Structures are given as structure tokens and as C-alpha cells.
Amino acid sequence: MHNSSRRKVKIVCTLGPASNTQEKIENLIRAGLDTARLNFSHGTHDVHRGLFEAVRAAGKNLGKHVGILQDLQGPKLRVGKIAAPGIQLKAGDEVLLFPEGTDPRSSTVGRIAIPISAEIAAPLSKDVRKGSRILFDDGKISSEVKEVHAPEMVVTITVGGKLTSNKGMNLPGTPLSLPCATDKDLRDLKLGLDLGVDSVALSFVRTPQDVLFVKEQIRKNSNHHPLLVSKIEREEAVYAPEGILEVSDGILIARGDMAVELGAQKVPIVQKMLIRMSNELGVPVITATQMLESMISCPTPTRAEASDVANAVFDGTDAVMLSAESASGEYPVEAVETMSKIVCEAESEEQYSVHANLVPMSGSIVDSIEFSASRIASHVGATAIACLTHSGTAARTLAKYRPQIPIVAIMDNEASLRKLAFVWGVEGVLIPELVATDDLFGMVGRVLVENHRAEEEDLIVVTAGVPSLGRGTTNTIKVHQIKSRNLAHGRT
């Protein structure tokens, strides 16, 4: 087994036909999976329920707190059903886009009629203007709007190609009025809340209101509150991310649609900017899309892919993600092992390692405590920094300062612990109950030794809310040396 337990950047793996049984998922966990992604763009509720149960069983079997991320499809702009083998479009062709399931009302003389998904036809025809660009199939085919007769549109093809059923559409430069969560998303979200997913990713986020709307749906429908991760892929989000970051529990840099919307040449700069902003705010960030794409059908990555993964690590990402590589590829386990090795190699290179030069937010006690803990641990040569935390906030805050010393979150709630499964550098240890005790620091030492995170005589740095250990009370840092008498004292 590759020593991924000390890897700081986490690995998110999408599940699918190549990883749909408990046994296959256990193999991925052994290879380095930290968070499993359920992609609700595909699969029935029964399929996702089965995957959810398989992940929980696999995690339990291997004693690992695996996070589960539900990724909602969002308003997918797609063409409708097109008869096989598809339509060959040439530059100069006029195309009539009409809602699927209706008959075209505009004249089809000299035009190729192509259905588009009915739920998007009306809002799109309101949002576009003459001259707007509409791209198809990840930007391979492009067109320009010539006339709008809502809910129908006439476009002229500028770059041709073969168009087949259900291909995606993008409208770069056109702000869209579509809701970010469709009726399907809200039904899927209800299933996720019923199952108890640890986090929910929201596709095509444009504004903070999109995020707040879904948070409100969660509050109304459930006592279970997963983290909300905003996927940054639309132009509106890329150019005004501050507000979205403030209301999100994490972000996911979705480089696929982003490349089509902005042009592939802008993606590396946007990635660096978003990671830096997220790091400064202490918002976990996942970098995704095509990271080891060639490993879908090949057992080794390209040099460019290895560089891409390593560069995301150097940029300061919290997690890197596999999509088709682990969901439907021929080498899912090898892809995870490869990603883990690249990450570990990148992290071992001290001169490139991420050193956060951040200062704590003025007036925030938890920020000041965790910032200081990070510095003290480094100065005294501590083996670990242990955060006693109920919600995980203290551990997430400490991760913001990117200490080179391992962070161990000691918690008594597994659901809260799993929410740290895509946060940089945080390892979790579950204990029966977090209670104030005379021998609090001795207890922490014992827990670290029992879980092979420290040894006798080691120095550890502990942060906690003393004396009550209540929620949100972190107020204390202690440098503690683990003594053998404390270890013996705790044994029963």
C-alpha cells in the first residue's frame, strides 16, 4: 500500500461502472481515495443509493472516514434527440433551434431543424441577443444567433462538425437567467439529505444567491446540513468569485465547462487565482477535470498530466479530483495510486511546498489560536498538532495556515469528521466522547499514540476550548510532552 496516510492534498474519486461495488471501492480507498463523488448527471436514485451504502460499508470495513460528495447536475444545456448517425453541420448552414417535444413554428425552409432540451428553450431565447455565440459539443461546433422568435432561435454555423444527440451547449458571454438548481436537482438533493451525504456540489453557480437558495432548501428540508461546494465554471462566477466564496463551504474548479466558456488558455490563470483566493479565506478548494485523462484507457499518465497534478499541489489546492478515470476507466485503482504518488512527490519537495504567508483575521480568537499553533509546532519541532473540535472549524482554520506538521482533528462525531475529508492536511481521529477532564492533555497524548500519530516523549501542540470543551470555544494552546506514566494511566 502506498503511504498515502501522510499525504496532505486529498483525493476525490468519482464513482461509476468501474467502481460500483464495495470491493472495488475498498481497493480505491487503499489506493488513496479520501472522498467519493456521486455524479447525479448520470444514474438512477437506486444506483446512487447503492453506491452510497457501498462507500459507507467500505469505509467502515477499512476503518477510514470517507467523505461522500453529491454532485448535482444543474441546468445542463443540451440538444435533444437527433436521429442516428447525427447531423453534419457546415459553416454557413442556418439552423433552427426549437423546444424538444414540439413542432417548429418558424419556417424551416433552407434551415436544419434541431431540437434543444425543452426546459431551457424559453429562458435561453429570452437571454440571447442577435450576435450571441452558441457552442455545441464542448465548443467543437460554434454558431452565431441570427434571429430570435421565443422559444425558438435561428443560428448560423461558423465552425462546423457532426452533432449527435444530447450534446452540451455553452453560451459564452451571455448571462443566463436559468435557476442554478432545477426541479431534478431539488429531487436529487432530497435523496442526498435522506441518505446523509457529507457535502453537496452545486453546478453552474453564478451568484451568491444561487448558493444561499440551495442552503435555504437544505435548512427547510432536513436537520442534516452537508457542506455546500460551489462549482466555478460559468463566466459570471470566474469574474466575481468573492461573494460566492464568502457563502460557500468549499469550491470546485470545474475546468471542463470553464475552458469552453472562457477559452482553454485562460484556465491556468483562473485556477491559480481561485486557489489563492480560497487559501486566503480558508475555503477548501478542489481542482478537477481531465487531471489524468489518458489513464481512462492507458495504465500510465502523460508527462503533462503529471505536471498538471503537481502544479495544482504547488498552487495550494486542498484536493485533486478524478472523473471518468475512476468512474468508467479501465485503470481506476492505478489512476488513484498514480495521483497519490504524484501528490506525495510534489509535497516532498520542500522548496515548492505551500507556505501560507497569511495573518489571522483581526478579532478572531480561533484564527489567532490556530495561526499561533502552526508557528509554535514548527518552532518546537512538534510531531503533531491536535485540535479538539466539535464541528471541525478549528482544524479547517489551522489547515488555512498550511503547517508542515501533521494536523490531527480529535472529534466525537463521525459525521463532522467526514466533512474534513477534502480539507488539506487534516487527519481525523474519532473518540467516544469529547468531555472536559483533569487529564485532558494526557488523554490527547494517549489517543495520538494509540492511533500511531505520535510516540512516547514526543512534543505535541494541542488546541482546545478549556475548561468546557464547548462548541466554538477554542481559546487554549498547550505544548505537551507525551509521558509514559500518562500512557499507562489511561489504559484499562
Helices and strands as residue ranges (DSSP letters): E 10-14, G 17-19, H 22-31, E 35-39, H 45-62, E 67-71, E 87-89, E 94-99, E 112-116, H 118-127, E 133-136, E 141-149, E 152-159, E 161-163, E 169-170, H 183-195, E 199-202, H 208-221, E 227-232, H 235-239, H 241-247, E 250-254, H 255-262, G 264-266, H 267-281, E 285-288, G 293-296, H 303-315, E 319-322, H 324-327, H 332-348, G 350-352, H 365-380, E 384-388, H 393-400, E 407-411, H 414-418, E 426-430, H 440-450, E 459-464, E 476-481, H 484-489
